[in-house]
Amino acid sequence: MDPEIRDILLKTAYVTVAIILIFGALGFLLKPELEAAGTWVVGTFGIWGIGIGCLMTDLFTLPIPPDAYLLAGVAAHTEPWVVISAATLGSMIGGIGSYFIGRYFGTKRFAIRLVAPFKAKGTAYINRFGTGAVILAALTPLPFSILCILSGMMGMAFHRLLLAATFRLPRMAMFFLLIELGFNAS
């Protein structure tokens, strides 16, 4: 196995354990408060609030991970398939939007500044692994939106990006289940 991929998978394993521990601690320490907050988010914004939150995160590279929106669904005891579907759809649309930001605005200062901290490594991943780099970002904690922007900047074919974006579904399902496992462990 390629050492870089092995490193990414190892980091993903660490993040997986961290998610279970963090959300387990949150569930133990703040379960009633988080259930109230999650119920408020879902009650106020509906399930589409989760989808729009994930869209915004993956469109604008916000510091709020999509997992925060998954937690709202878990804490509100919303049907898993509903939360996973809304989060996946929002994230995919956000990634597609990021691709077009890179495609059409990639020479503009704001786009260049946005990806600057990740450009060398992200470009190297895309050059080396092609669509596989975006699939890895879709499945793992790698910055999905940044890889989508870089894909657009580098002229990756849209259908390849679209294929990679579909891998957000297993990622959202896996992280939803990990969050639920940790949150409800107490």
C-alpha positions as CSV (number, residue, x, y, z in Angstrom):
1,M,0.0,0.0,0.0
2,D,1.2,3.5,-0.8
3,P,2.7,5.1,2.3
4,E,0.7,8.3,1.9
5,I,-2.6,6.4,1.7
6,R,-1.5,4.3,4.7
7,D,-0.8,7.5,6.6
8,I,-4.2,9.0,5.7
9,L,-6.0,5.8,6.7
10,L,-4.1,5.7,10.0
11,K,-5.0,9.3,10.7
12,T,-8.6,8.4,9.9
13,A,-8.5,5.5,12.4
14,Y,-7.2,8.0,15.0
15,V,-10.0,10.4,14.2
16,T,-12.5,7.6,14.4
17,V,-11.4,6.7,17.9
18,A,-11.3,10.4,18.9
19,I,-14.9,10.9,17.6
20,I,-16.2,8.0,19.7
21,L,-14.3,9.3,22.8
22,I,-15.2,13.0,22.3
23,F,-18.9,12.4,21.6
24,G,-19.0,9.8,24.4
25,A,-17.7,12.4,26.8
26,L,-20.1,15.0,25.4
27,G,-23.0,12.5,25.8
28,F,-21.9,11.8,29.3
29,L,-21.4,15.4,30.4
30,L,-23.9,17.3,28.4
31,K,-26.5,14.9,27.1
32,P,-29.6,16.9,28.2
33,E,-28.2,20.2,26.9
34,L,-27.2,18.7,23.6
35,E,-30.5,17.0,23.2
36,A,-32.3,20.3,23.8
37,A,-29.9,22.1,21.3
38,G,-30.3,19.3,18.7
39,T,-34.1,19.3,19.1
40,W,-34.1,23.1,18.8
41,V,-32.0,23.0,15.6
42,V,-34.1,20.3,14.0
43,G,-37.4,21.8,15.3
44,T,-36.4,25.3,14.1
45,F,-34.7,24.6,10.8
46,G,-36.1,21.2,10.0
47,I,-34.0,18.4,8.5
48,W,-33.0,20.7,5.8
49,G,-31.1,22.8,8.3
50,I,-28.7,19.9,8.7
51,G,-28.4,19.7,4.9
52,I,-27.9,23.4,4.5
53,G,-25.3,23.4,7.3
54,C,-23.3,20.7,5.6
55,L,-23.7,22.5,2.2
56,M,-22.3,25.7,3.7
57,T,-19.5,23.8,5.4
58,D,-18.4,22.1,2.2
59,L,-19.0,25.1,0.0
60,F,-17.2,27.8,2.0
61,T,-14.7,25.7,4.0
62,L,-16.1,26.7,7.3
63,P,-14.3,25.7,10.5
64,I,-17.5,23.8,11.6
65,P,-17.3,20.2,10.4
66,P,-20.3,18.5,9.0
67,D,-20.2,16.2,12.1
68,A,-21.6,19.1,14.2
69,Y,-24.8,18.9,12.1
70,L,-24.8,15.1,12.4
71,L,-24.6,15.5,16.2
72,A,-27.7,17.8,16.1
73,G,-29.6,14.9,14.3
74,V,-28.3,12.3,16.8
75,A,-29.1,14.5,19.8
76,A,-32.6,15.2,18.5
77,H,-33.2,11.5,18.0
78,T,-34.0,12.0,14.3
79,E,-34.3,9.0,12.0
80,P,-30.7,8.1,10.9
81,W,-31.5,7.7,7.2
82,V,-33.1,11.2,7.2
83,V,-30.1,12.9,8.8
84,I,-27.6,10.9,6.7
85,S,-29.6,11.7,3.5
86,A,-29.9,15.4,4.2
87,A,-26.2,15.7,5.3
88,T,-25.0,13.8,2.2
89,L,-27.1,15.8,-0.2
90,G,-26.0,19.1,1.4
91,S,-22.3,18.0,1.4
92,M,-22.4,16.8,-2.2
93,I,-23.9,20.1,-3.4
94,G,-21.4,22.0,-1.3
95,G,-18.5,20.0,-2.9
96,I,-19.9,20.6,-6.3
97,G,-20.2,24.3,-5.6
98,S,-16.6,24.3,-4.4
99,Y,-15.5,22.6,-7.6
100,F,-17.1,25.4,-9.6
101,I,-15.6,28.1,-7.4
102,G,-12.2,26.6,-8.3
103,R,-13.1,26.2,-11.9
104,Y,-14.4,29.7,-12.5
105,F,-12.7,31.7,-9.8
106,G,-9.5,29.8,-9.4
107,T,-7.3,32.7,-10.6
108,K,-9.0,35.2,-8.2
109,R,-7.2,36.2,-5.1
110,F,-9.9,35.0,-2.7
111,A,-9.8,31.5,-4.1
112,I,-6.0,31.4,-4.1
113,R,-5.9,32.6,-0.5
114,L,-8.5,30.0,0.5
115,V,-6.5,27.1,-0.7
116,A,-3.0,28.4,-0.1
117,P,-2.4,26.4,3.1
118,F,-3.4,23.2,1.4
119,K,-2.4,23.8,-2.2
120,A,0.9,22.1,-2.4
121,K,-0.2,18.9,-0.6
122,G,-3.7,18.9,-2.3
123,T,-2.3,19.4,-5.7
124,A,0.3,16.7,-5.2
125,Y,-2.6,14.3,-4.1
126,I,-4.6,15.1,-7.2
127,N,-1.6,14.8,-9.5
128,R,-0.7,11.5,-8.0
129,F,-4.1,9.9,-7.3
130,G,-6.5,11.8,-9.6
131,T,-10.1,11.2,-8.7
132,G,-8.9,8.9,-5.9
133,A,-7.6,12.0,-4.0
134,V,-11.1,13.5,-4.0
135,I,-12.7,10.1,-3.0
136,L,-10.2,9.9,-0.1
137,A,-11.2,13.4,0.9
138,A,-14.9,12.5,0.6
139,L,-14.4,9.5,2.9
140,T,-11.9,10.8,5.4
141,P,-11.3,13.9,7.5
142,L,-9.2,15.4,4.7
143,P,-10.6,18.8,3.8
144,F,-13.2,17.8,1.2
145,S,-14.1,21.3,0.0
146,I,-10.4,22.2,-0.5
147,L,-9.9,19.2,-2.7
148,C,-13.0,20.1,-4.6
149,I,-11.8,23.6,-5.2
150,L,-8.4,22.4,-6.3
151,S,-10.1,19.8,-8.6
152,G,-11.9,22.7,-10.3
153,M,-8.7,24.8,-10.5
154,M,-6.8,21.9,-12.0
155,G,-9.5,21.3,-14.6
156,M,-10.6,17.8,-13.4
157,A,-13.6,16.6,-15.5
158,F,-16.9,17.3,-13.7
159,H,-18.2,13.8,-14.0
160,R,-15.1,12.6,-12.1
161,L,-15.7,15.1,-9.3
162,L,-19.4,14.0,-9.2
163,L,-18.4,10.4,-8.9
164,A,-16.0,11.3,-6.0
165,A,-18.7,13.3,-4.3
166,T,-21.0,10.3,-4.0
167,F,-18.6,8.9,-1.5
168,R,-19.9,11.4,1.0
169,L,-22.8,9.0,1.6
170,P,-20.7,6.3,3.3
171,R,-18.7,8.9,5.1
172,M,-21.8,10.6,6.5
173,A,-23.3,7.2,7.4
174,M,-20.1,6.0,9.1
175,F,-19.6,9.3,11.1
176,F,-23.3,9.4,12.0
177,L,-23.0,5.9,13.5
178,L,-19.8,6.8,15.3
179,I,-21.3,9.9,16.8
180,E,-24.4,8.0,17.8
181,L,-22.3,5.2,19.3
182,G,-20.3,7.7,21.3
183,F,-23.2,10.0,22.3
184,N,-25.4,7.1,23.4
185,A,-22.7,5.1,25.2
186,S,-23.5,6.8,28.5
